[in-house]
Structures are given as C-alpha cells and as structure tokens.
Amino acid sequence: MEDPARTAPARREAVLQAVEGYASAMAKSLSDAIRIPSVNPKYPGQNYSNIVGAEEDMSSLMADLYRSAGAAVEMVAVEKGRANACARITGTGEGQSLALNGHVDVVPAEAWARWERGPFDGQITDEAVIGRGATDMKSGLIAHAYAAKALRDAGIRLRGDLVMHAVVGEEVGDHLAGTSAVLEAGYGADAAIVCEPTNVYDGPPVVSPTAPGLLWFSVTLVGKTAHAGFRGHALHSTLDGHRLGVNAVDKMWIVYHALRQLEDEWAHRDRHPLFVPGHFSILPGVVRANPEGIEVPFFLSDTATIEYCALHHPDRSNDEVVDEIRRAVERSCASDPWLRDHQPTIDWKLVWPPYVTSPGHRIVETVINAHQEVLGGHDANAIQGGFFGVCDITWLERGGVPGIIYGPGVAKTAHAENEYVPIHQMITAAKTYALAAMDYCGVAEEE
C-alpha cells in the first residue's frame, strides 16, 4: 500500500506552511532556551552544587513544547536536578517509530569579554539567534519540537509513534544519566535522528551517517627538580646532566612531537569520503607543568601533563587507536635516556566509540528525500558529510536504536565565542524532521 503522505501533496504543503508560520516563535523559544544557562554540572572545572538543576530547567521548557504538540510527556531522572524530558505522540500502531533526540546541556561560556553580547542573553537578530547553545544544540531541540507542532496543526496523524528526547549529560559522555536512561525508561524507537549541528558553515544542514571515535587521555611525565640556577648543569650531559635534575617540560616535547607526527600520518593515511583529509586529529588541548606544588619558574619542573582529545576514523576501533597511540609514545621514549627509565603514564579518561549507520538503512534515504523536498526537489541535492565530533548517536545505537545525525547550527561556532544559528537553518531542519516523520512513520488516512 502506498504511503498516503506521498499521494497527498496538499497535506505535505500544509505541514511546510505550518513550520514557516512558526519562524518567529522558534527564534523566541530558542532565545528563551539560551537564557537558561544549562551548563553540564559535571564539566571539568564546574562547581556541581552551584549549577546543577539548570539542565532540568531546560528539560522543563522542552516538556512544555512537547505538550503543546500533543505529546504525552514524562520526566525521567537518574540524578536529582537532572531530569530528561521524554515525549511520545502515539501513532495508530501500523507504522515504524521514529525518535528525535537532542541534549539540553551546554559547555561553559568563559571569556565573556570576547563575546559581543552576554553568552546567555539569547540575542535575536533578523537572521540569527546568538548565544551559548544556539548551535550546540538547543536549535535542534527547538526545531524538532516545532516539527511536531506543525504536524499537529496540519492535522497529521502518524501510523508509528513519534518519540522525542531532551536529555542531559551529552557534553561529558554521561549517557547513563541521559540518552541511555531514556531508552531504559522505554523511549526507544525503530530509528532515530540526532538533531546535532551538521553543517560547518551557515548553509542548510547536511545528512551525517557517521561520526568519529573519540579518546580523551592524558600523558604525564616526571622529572627531577633542582634550582633554576643549575638549569645548564642539568641540561648538558657534559656537566651534571640527569644526575642533577630533569626538567619535565623539556621531556614533554618529545612526546608532543611523536603524537604530532602520528597526527600527520593520519591526515595522509586515514582518508574517508565523508570527511575532509586531515579531519582526524590528536589535539593537545591542556598543558600543565610545574615543580610539584609550586608555580614559580625558579625550579626545574618535575611534573608535566598534556591532555589530549583524539578524533579518529570511524572504521577504526577505539582499541586499535589506543594501541597505536601507546606505541607512538613508547617509541618516542626509547630514544631518550631519561624517558627510557621513567616511562610516561597514560590515563584514558573517556573512550567514545565511533558510529556508522548500517548501509542501506531506510532512515538515511528518508531524511535525504525529505531534505531535498524542503530545498526544492532533486535539483537541491542533499549533501552527506561526516559529523565533526561525537554525539549520543553512539549510545542510541548501542541501545538498539540506529539512526543518523541531522540538524541546524554553524558547527565552527560550537564551543566558541559568539556561537549562533541562522534562523533559516532551524526552519529547514524543522521541515525536514516533519516530512521525515511522515515518511518513516507513515500517515494515517484522513477520517
């Protein structure tokens, strides 16, 4: 039997027009959402007790939007003050179910002086909404809620259930409190769209069927402290050398250069058709070095730590990449007399598996077709691209819900000052979500 939605262009157009009518309301809702400073309380450097609860405030905002779309809503919490908003619009029972997933938590907004406006002001201009979380990823949440509202306004009854998630914890991989908890509570589906930002720039969203793996790890080296006046004596083996002291900062660069060389190897070797060459990287994001307990340069530093974030090719396993990084560090130390006897310690802090949508999964074609229709048909070819970072698609898949990533946002502004989202991206995403729900879940006959 043909999908009634495909044989009723007027009904599809009614949905698209309903989304257009919500353009100003979407911008206002996103501004309201940004003004909730829902920084993840477990983000390193945060005072948990001072900020916990804001995620739940954001979830409550989403719960109200879900209810206005006619959904039944449940707040699911693993930790006090960190509830997830879970919603379901029950279909007729004759179609497949679809989940729309997004996270309510954001990263901190430090360096306020470098923002043109306060990061939590939620400024609205003629073309964009500006503030922390605009791109990552409150615009995706707002867009999918308004997609559901547009379906209701156009009188669309789906055959399969439409499930919506507004979850906590994503920014630190805390899926057990967020997405995995939601699935455990019964809010799974046959497929999912994770509404993260999928365009690096300000064009329409792209369809992302794959995401890299992520490794957060630290490399800690030890030295041997001595008075700064004997730096030269400790540095040169013709004098006292290592017998007197070892500056851990100097030794740190041996490891740094080894991993930097491996990063270059990845750029040439680890190519993927949906990622630009060089996308996979090993970022030395945090460096600490000092004499233990002292922060003045009057001593040789006896400890140094580099914290890395590695994003690797999605066809490689985390275990494979962990082993490659470990071997690169070991090789770099083998040529240094001090490091041969004082091996660095590698601490693996977060291991986030990559994601690849199953080849030929119906959800990919569904979203591509909906995206093309929204942008004017097959002349506006949907672009597929790899997702720039990691997201909860991994934990959805591990919970039995495969899917893709598609959403509004300018990814290059995520985690940066003056983060923003173009309003046209939210409109395009909401239209695409609505049509994708009609096509994936099916549409009931008009009564």
N, C-alpha and C positions, 0 to 999 in steps of 0.2 A: 504493500500500500504506500502511495506517495505521501510525503510529509505535507500536511495541509499548509504549513507555513510557506513552503516553496510554491504552492499553487495559489497563493493569496497575496499578491504584491501589495495590495492596499493595506493589509494588516501589518506588513513589514514597514511600509512607509509611515503608518501611524505610530509605530514604535520609535522610528528615527525622529519623527517630528516631536514626539514627547520628550526625547532626550534634548533636542535643540531648545525646547521651551524651558528646560532646567539649567541652561548655561549659567545664568546669574546665580541661581540657587546653589549650584555646585561650587562656584567660586566662594560664595559666602560660607557654605558648610566647611570647605577646606580652610578658609581663614579661621573659623571657629576652632577647627581641629588643631591648627598650628598654635593657637593661643593656649592650648593645653600642653604644657612642657613635659611630655611623656617620655622623658629620658629613661633609658633602661637602668633601673637601680643597681644592677649587677655589673654595669660597665666599669671597667677598671678606673679607679680614681674617684668614684662617686661615693657619697655618704648614703648608704642604703636607707637608713631610717628617715632621713630628711626628704627623700624624693619618692619613696615607694607610695603607690596609690595613684599617681598620675596616669600610669598605663590604664588602670581601671576606669579613671575618668574618661579617657579616650574611648575605651570599650563601651562605656555607657552612652557616649554620643553616637557611636555606631549602632548600638542596640536600638536607640530611638529611630534612626534612619531605617533600620531593618523593619521595625514595627510599622513605620509609615508606608512601607512597600507591601504590607500584608503578611509579613513573615511571623511565625512563632519563634520567640527568642528565649534562649536560656543563657545565663551567665555561668561559666564553668571555671572554677578556680582551684589550682593546686596549692597556691600560696596566698595568704591573706593580702588583700590590696592589689592583687594582680589577676583579676578575672578576665577571661576571654569572652567575647560576645559571639554566640553561636546562633545561627538563624536557619530556618527551613521554610520554604514555600512548597507545600506538599502538592505533587502532581496527581494526575489521575491514576498513576500506577502502571501505565502502559509504556513508559519510556525509560531511557537511561538517566541517571542522576549526574549532576554537574556541581562541583564545588568551586566557589570563588574565594580565594584565600589572600589575606594581607596581614601585615603586622602593625600594631599600634605604637610600638616603642621606637624611639629615635636615639641617635648618638648625641653626646653632649654638644653644646654650642659655645665653645670657648672663644677667646679672641674677639669679644663683642665689638671692639673698636674697629675691626676690619669689616664689619657688616655695615651696609649703607643705612639700614634700619635695624631695630632690635630683632634678633633671630626668632623671637616668639610673638612678634607683632601681627603676623598674618596679613601683611600688606597686599591689597588688591589693586592692580593697575588695569588698564584697558585690555592688556594682552596676557597677563600672568598673575600668579599668586606667589608671593615670596615669603620664605621663612624656613626654619629647620623642620624637616619632614615633608616639605612640599613635594619633592621628588621621591624621597626615600622614607616611607612610601604612602603617605596619607592621601595623595591624589588618587592612587589606585584603589584605596578603600572607598573613598567618596564616589569614584566613578562606578564601581561595581554596585554600590547601594542604589545609586540613581538609575542604573540599568534595570534593576529590579523594580524600582518605582515606575519607570517608563513602561515596562511590561504590564504592570497593574493598570496604569492609566489607559493603555491601549486595549484593555480587556483580554489580554493573552493568558490563557490557562495552559500551562505546560503539562505534558504527559509524565515526564520524570520529575523528580524533586530537584529544586534549586536550593543548594546549601551555601551559606555564607559564613566565613570565619574572619573575625578581627582578633588577632592573637598577640600575646605578649612574648617577650623573650628572644625574638629572632636575632637581634643585633649581637648577641653573645652566644648564639647557638643553644639557647636554653629551651629547646623544643619540648622537653619533658613537661615544662610549665605552660607551653604554648600549643603549637600545632599538634604534637603527639598526644597531649592531654585532650584536645578537642576530638581527635579521632577515637581515642579511648572512650570518650563520652558518647560516641555513636554518630558523630557528624562526618562520616566518610561519604564517599561518592564513587561513581564509576570512573570519573576523570576529574581533573582539576585544572583551573587556570590560576596561576600565582600572579598577582597583579603588580609585580615589581616593575620599575622603570626599565624599558628595553631599548631605548634609543639613546645613544651617547650625546646626541645634539638635540635640536628643538623640532625635528621633523616628526612625522607620525610614529607611533610605536612600531617595533618590529616583532616578529614571532621568534622566540628563543626556545628551541627544543633541547638545548644542552647548556650545562653550566660547569665550570672548572671544579676541581677539588681544591681544598684549602688546608694548609698546615700552618698553625701558629706555634712557633717554637723559639726557644732562647738558647744561645750558646754562651756559656760562662767560662771565663779563663781566670786563672790565678797567677799572680806574680809574686814578687818578694820586695817588700818595702825597704826604703833606705832614704837618707837625707837627700834633698834636691841638689845639694852641693856636690854630691857624688854621682850625678847623672852620667857624666862622661866616663867615670871609672867603671860603672856598671854596664854601660853601653858597649864598650870596646873590649873584645876578648884579649887584646894585648895588654890590658890593665887587669882590673879585678874581675870584670865580666859578671857572669851569673852568680859567682860565689858571693858577691856583694849585694846585688839586687837585680830585680827584673821588673821593668815597667809593663804592666798588663796591657796598657794602651798600645804599645808597640806590637805586642803579640796578637792583639785583636785584629790588626790589619792583615795578618797572614790568613786568618780565617775569612775575613771580609773579601779579600781578593779571590780566594778559592771559590766562594759562593757566587761572586760577581762573574767569574769565568763560567761557572755552570749555568748561570742565567743567560749568558751569551750563547752557550751551546743549545739551550732550549729554544732560543729565538731562531736558530738555523735548523734544528733537528725536529722540534715538536710543532709541526705545522698542522692546521686544522682548517677546513674550508669555511667554517663559520666564524673564525677569529682572525684578526689581522696578525701577520707574522710579528713576533715579539710580544704578543699579549701576555703570554705565560711568564711569570716573573717571580723573583725572590727578593722581596722588599726588606731592607734593614731599616725598620721604622722607628726603633727606640734604641738609644745607646746610653749606657751608664758605665762610668769608670771613675774610680777614686781610691785613695787609701781607705781601707775599711773604717767606717765611722767618721771619716774626716773629709771635708770638701774644700780643701785649700791645696794649691799646687806646690807645696813645699816638701812633698814626699814623692817617691815613686809609687804609682798606683799598684796595689796588689790584688785588685779585682776589676774585672771588666765584663760586661754583659751586652750582647746585641740581641734584640728581639726581632724576629723575622715573621713576615707573612708571605707564604709561598702559595701562588695560584698556579695549578698545574693542568696539563692537558687532560680533558675528561675521559680519554680512553686509557689513561694510566691509573692504576690503583694507588691509594694512599700509601700502602705498604711498600710498593715499588719505589715511590718517590722518597719516602722516609729513608729507605736503604741507600738510595743514590746520594742523598744529602749527607748522610752519615759517612759514606765512603769518601766523599769530597773533602769533608773536614779532616778525616783521618789521614788522607794523602797529604794535605797541606801541613799537617803537624809532623809528618815523618821527616821532613827536611829541616826541621828546626830542633836543635839540641834540647832546649828547654821544654818545648811542647811535646817532644817525644816522651819525656818522663813525667809531664804534667798535662795529661790529656784534658781538653775542654769537656765540660758537662753539657749535654744537650737535653733540654727539658721540652717534651712535646705537650703543649698546653691545650691545643684544640685541633682535632682531626675531623674535617668535614668532607665526606665523600662527594665525588663528582656526580653529575646527573646526565643521563642521556635518555631522551624519550624513546620508547620502543619503536623501531622502524615501522612505518605504515599505520601508527595508531590513529584512530579516527579523529581524535581531538585536534591533531595538527592540521589536517585538511579542513576541519570545521572552522577553526579560527582564521586560517588563511583566507578561506572563502568569504567569511563574514567581514574581515578586514578589507578585502578587495571590493566587496559590495559597498561598504561605507565610503570608500575613497573613489567610487565611480566605476566599478566594474573591473574587468580583467586587464584594462589598459593601465590600471594603477596596481602593478604587481606588488604583492606583499613581499617584503624583504625578510628573509630569515637571517638571524645572526646569533652568535653565541652570547650568553649572558655574561656581563662583565665581571660579576663576582659570584657569590654563593647566596642561596636563599632556602626557604623552607620546602622547596620542591623535593629536595633530597629526603626529608623526613616524611613528606606525604607519600612518596613512592615506597619508602620502607614500611609505611603503614598500610600499603595495599592500594594507594590511590595514585596512578600515574598521571602525568599532565604536562603542560607547557607553561612558559613564562611569557606574559604579555601585559604591558601596562604603560601608563603615562609617566613622564618625567624626563629631565635632562640629566642623564647619568653622570656627566662630567661635573655636575654641581653637587652630587651626593657626598655627604661628609665634608662639604666645603663651605666657605663663607658665601653669603648671598645665594643660597640654594633657592631654586624657583622651578615652577612648572608652567608651561604655556597652557592657557585655558583651552585652546583648540585640541591639545592632546587629550585632555580629560573628556571632551566631547566625543572625539574619535574612539577612545577606549570604551566609554560607556555604550556607545552604539554597537561596537564590536562585541562586547560582552552580551548585550541583549540579543543580537542576532545569533550569536554562537549558542546561547542558551536555547533559543527557539529550535535551532537546527540539531543540536546534540540531544536535547531532552525530548524534542517533538512537541507539536502544538495540538491541543485538543480541538475537535470540530466545534464551530460556533453553535450555540444552542438556539 
